[in-house]
Amino acid sequence: MAATNRQAVEKIAGDDRTLMFVYHFPYPGIGHWRARDRGGYDWQPVNWQFES
């Protein structure tokens, strides 16, 4: 059931280009899922710089 839920989230987020924050991804963990031509998804990180 966990794998099915992950696949559903990937599809929704990839189709809508939803900006996501993912704790267990490399810093900063902010980005989008991008659909691959042959199926599946790739993580596309967003360039982000913290300014104080």
C-alpha positions in Angstrom: 0.0 0.0 0.0 2.9 2.4 0.7 4.3 1.9 -2.8 0.9 2.6 -4.3 0.6 5.8 -2.3 4.0 7.0 -3.3 3.3 6.4 -7.0 0.0 8.3 -6.7 1.8 11.3 -5.0 4.5 11.2 -7.7 1.9 11.3 -10.5 -0.1 14.1 -8.9 2.9 16.2 -8.1 4.6 15.5 -11.5 1.5 16.3 -13.5 0.8 19.6 -11.6 4.5 20.6 -11.1 3.7 21.0 -7.4 6.6 22.6 -5.5 7.6 20.1 -2.8 9.7 20.2 0.3 11.2 16.8 1.1 13.0 16.3 4.4 15.1 13.3 3.4 16.4 14.7 0.1 19.7 16.6 -0.2 19.7 20.2 0.9 17.6 22.2 0.4 15.1 19.4 -0.5 12.9 21.8 -2.5 11.9 21.0 -6.0 9.6 19.3 -8.5 8.9 15.8 -9.8 9.5 15.8 -13.6 8.0 13.1 -15.8 10.5 11.1 -17.9 9.8 10.3 -21.5 10.0 6.6 -20.9 7.9 6.6 -17.7 8.7 7.3 -14.2 9.8 10.6 -12.6 13.0 12.4 -11.8 13.6 14.9 -9.0 14.4 18.4 -10.2 15.8 20.5 -7.4 15.1 24.3 -7.3 18.0 26.7 -6.9 17.5 28.3 -3.5 19.7 30.6 -1.5 19.1 31.7 2.0 19.6 35.4 2.6 19.7 36.9 6.0 
